[in-house]
Amino acid sequence: MEKFDVVVIGGGVVGTAVLRSLSAYNAKILLLEKSSDVASGASRANSGIVHAGYDAEPGTKKAYFNVKGAAMFPALTKALGVPYRMVGSLVAAKEGGLPALQELKARGDANGVKTEIISREEILRLEPNIGPEITYALYAPEAGVVSPYKLTIAQADQAVVNGATIRLEEKVVALQKSKDGFILRTEKGEYTASYVINAAGAGASEVNALIGEYAPMETHGVGDYFILDSKEAGVVNTVVFPLPDEKGKGILVGPTADGNVILGPTSRKVPHERAEENEVTREGLDLVREGVKRLIPAVNLRSVIRVYAGTRTAVGSDFIIEQSARFPHYFMLLGICSPGLTSAPAIGEYVAAAAAEALGLTKKKEFLPLPARFHLNKSSDEEIKQKVAEDPAYGRIVCRCEKVTEGEILDAIRSPLPAHTVDAIKRRVRAGMGRCQGGFCRPRVMEILSRELNVPLSSVRMGDKGSEIAPYEVKEGYEKV
Ligand SMILES: Cc1cc2nc3c(=O)[nH]c(=O)nc-3n(C[C@H](O)[C@H](O)[C@H](O)COP(=O)(O)OP(=O)(O)OC[C@H]3O[C@@H](n4cnc5c(N)ncnc54)[C@H](O)[C@@H]3O)c2cc1C
């Protein structure tokens, strides 16, 4: 049985933020994730907005961690090399919507968030394509957009660089209190830990139930999205929301951190058993189309390159971020719905500090940075020339849409947390994220994975177990004619 000081369950943006912060302490730490990669749950499929913090009810954990987390993004994303842009956001209202905007502004003021109510004239300067019915907006200049999965992956990578262990495809199936800590069992192994942090997202109630901790009912809301080709990037500059309603912040139109346009999400209730299905529905997409037309009618829905859905997990109205009263070295993170992505870095610091205090951990003398990566599409001609001279693999383009080279794919496979599936490569370097959605590059990415991992092409997977892309030879079992 391997022994650890701290075990984190769940490799979403929250679990990896905790792990990264913990890796600054002298401790043996482990993260267990049931899927084939980190960023497989809500942290993969969301809006990617770094909310300014005017929406959360003052005095709540949501408000506290949102505001603190948002302030960390500029420095954190720069250090981790993660795409982030402070583009600002607008809550757009029609005639009659002014009192609701004033209410939101008052909430923002109470949370210490910079906002301003602006007129149609001022809106048009920011958003020339705004819908004709929009007369006022609440402008939050410090809202931003980030790549949620790249943030999750980079946090995991930096934790590994600083000595953390991550085990993928290890679902925690048993958790029990022992004399001096906890025993955890996964589908593959057994571990002991002095401290356990439950950051299992939609699975957090099940993990709680394993140890006999109170497992409150969760509610789930699926959000459907469209992603538009990057050629449409000019249609919107800020993140444009409608007025929020009882279902949430509403269907937005905004830029993504990587230069596409995002439309969505809806909020369709699903039962807990279906929380991880993430199925897009036609009705959901129709609602997105309708919502978007009111905000930015110029949006070109013929440029859709992808649809996807993500599932929110809520437990009551606020985040549950607390140490268990029954098991003092067991920390619970439940119902981390929006603004959970924004809050994650601040939650990570808070929870790591709580574990460090409980175990008397000291800080390491040095916290190692994540080495910078080469990206062809972000490099100057001179940088490209130099890199290709060092290694010709950086001159071989594999993904034409996003201009990703074989060298970058090899870097992803050899990362601190190695990519071993087609989806894991896609999330790290964007091979397959462009206009053709992998139509051209997927076979080549599969060949590279097969060669580098030394496995047959037939066992190269898209993502989780059972997702082999080409499990059979063409015409296998047929007689030659
Ligand atoms: C549609 C939608 C839009 C959103 N938009 C935004 C936004 O714009 N801005 C914002 O700030 N927030 C947003 N959010 C919220 C944000 O995405 C979440 O708060 C955040 O991703 C939660 O991260 P997490 O790490 O808690 O959960 P997850 O990312 O779900 O991670 C939990 C992980 O635990 C793993 N796991 C589960 N059970 C086990 C087990 N037994 N053993 C091992 N591993 C296990 C899962 O596989 C998963 O990888 C949105 C959410 C959704 C769904």
The ligand as an ORCA input file, in Angstrom:
! r2SCAN-3c Opt
* xyz 0 1
  C     -22.164     24.679    -18.724
  C     -21.207     25.246    -17.724
  C     -20.714     26.549    -17.855
  C     -19.839     27.077    -16.914
  N     -19.259     28.285    -17.132
  C     -18.371     28.777    -16.238
  C     -17.712     30.010    -16.485
  O     -17.831     30.595    -17.541
  N     -16.905     30.511    -15.514
  C     -16.728     29.890    -14.321
  O     -16.048     30.435    -13.468
  N     -17.299     28.677    -14.086
  C     -18.092     28.115    -15.011
  N     -18.657     26.897    -14.816
  C     -18.347     26.161    -13.581
  C     -17.020     25.419    -13.689
  O     -16.893     24.775    -14.929
  C     -16.960     24.397    -12.564
  O     -17.213     25.068    -11.358
  C     -15.622     23.719    -12.456
  O     -15.202     23.205    -13.694
  C     -15.717     22.601    -11.430
  O     -14.471     21.988    -11.347
  P     -14.294     20.690    -10.460
  O     -12.838     20.401    -10.469
  O     -14.948     20.893     -9.144
  O     -15.157     19.571    -11.172
  P     -14.840     18.646    -12.498
  O     -14.165     19.418    -13.555
  O     -16.115     18.004    -12.827
  O     -13.801     17.617    -11.925
  C     -14.135     16.561    -11.065
  C     -13.300     15.367    -11.470
  O     -13.459     14.316    -10.536
  C     -13.414     13.093    -11.215
  N     -14.035     12.084    -10.362
  C     -15.347     11.962    -10.042
  N     -15.529     10.918     -9.208
  C     -14.309     10.364     -8.991
  C     -13.832      9.260     -8.223
  N     -14.682      8.513     -7.487
  N     -12.516      8.973     -8.246
  C     -11.643      9.712     -8.989
  N     -12.039     10.764     -9.746
  C     -13.352     11.101     -9.723
  C     -14.165     13.379    -12.509
  O     -13.823     12.455    -13.538
  C     -13.706     14.799    -12.828
  O     -12.576     14.821    -13.688
  C     -19.503     26.321    -15.765
  C     -19.968     25.007    -15.646
  C     -20.765     24.465    -16.639
  C     -21.143     23.038    -16.558
*
